[in-house]
Amino acid sequence: MSEANATFERILPVTPEDDKKLPASNAISCNASGIVAMRIRGGDVITKYLLAGVDYPYAVTEVLEAGSGTTATGIHLSYYA
């Protein structure tokens, strides 16, 4: 099955926290639009503005604390079956 037609098996809420390593996600989303600072698979740190309710296909391994610029709330990481 292609990822375009896949269903997420797990959707986990995430609290921004430095040094909390997570399994690489298939997507990230938020309930309230804002900036999210995140570490992706491979180790790069990126900062993106996320719109609420949109699944962004980033392999996130860490969501960084609010002190790093994160303003979005209700952040979730999603994983395919």
MOHU-V801598 format. One record per pair of residues at least 24 apart in sequence whose ideal C-beta (glycine too) atoms are under 10 Angstrom apart, sorted by the first residue. I is the first residue (numbers start at 0). J is the second residue. Records with the same first field share a line. If there is no record, write none. Layout:
I=J + J
//
This chain:
0=79 + 80
2=26 + 56 + 79
5=79 + 80
6=77 + 79 + 80
7=54 + 75 + 76 + 77 + 78 + 79 + 80
8=77 + 78 + 79 + 80
9=75 + 76 + 77 + 78 + 79 + 80
10=54 + 75 + 76 + 77 + 78
11=74 + 75 + 76 + 77 + 78
12=73 + 74 + 75 + 76
13=37 + 59 + 61 + 62 + 73 + 74 + 75 + 76
14=62 + 64 + 65 + 72 + 74
15=61 + 62 + 63 + 64 + 65 + 66 + 67 + 68 + 69 + 70 + 71 + 72 + 74
16=61 + 62 + 63 + 64 + 65
17=61 + 62 + 63 + 64 + 66 + 67
18=61 + 63 + 64
19=60 + 61 + 62 + 63 + 64
20=60 + 61
21=59 + 60 + 61 + 62 + 76 + 78
22=58 + 59 + 60 + 76 + 78
23=57 + 58 + 59 + 60 + 61 + 76 + 78
24=54 + 55 + 56 + 57 + 58 + 59 + 60 + 62 + 75 + 76 + 77 + 78 + 79
25=54 + 56 + 57 + 58 + 59 + 76 + 77 + 78 + 79
26=53 + 54 + 55 + 56 + 57 + 58 + 59 + 75 + 76 + 77 + 78 + 79
27=53 + 54 + 55 + 56 + 57 + 58 + 59 + 62 + 71 + 74 + 75 + 76 + 77
28=52 + 53 + 54 + 55 + 71 + 73 + 74 + 75 + 76 + 77
29=53 + 55 + 62 + 69 + 70 + 71 + 72 + 73 + 74 + 75
30=71 + 72 + 73 + 74 + 75
31=70 + 71 + 72 + 73 + 74
32=70 + 71 + 72 + 73
33=68 + 69 + 70 + 71 + 72 + 73 + 74
34=65 + 67 + 68 + 69 + 70 + 71
35=59 + 62 + 63 + 67 + 68 + 69 + 70 + 71 + 72 + 74
36=61 + 62 + 63 + 64 + 65 + 66 + 67 + 68 + 69 + 70 + 71
37=61 + 62 + 63 + 67 + 69 + 74 + 76
38=62 + 63
47=71
49=74
//
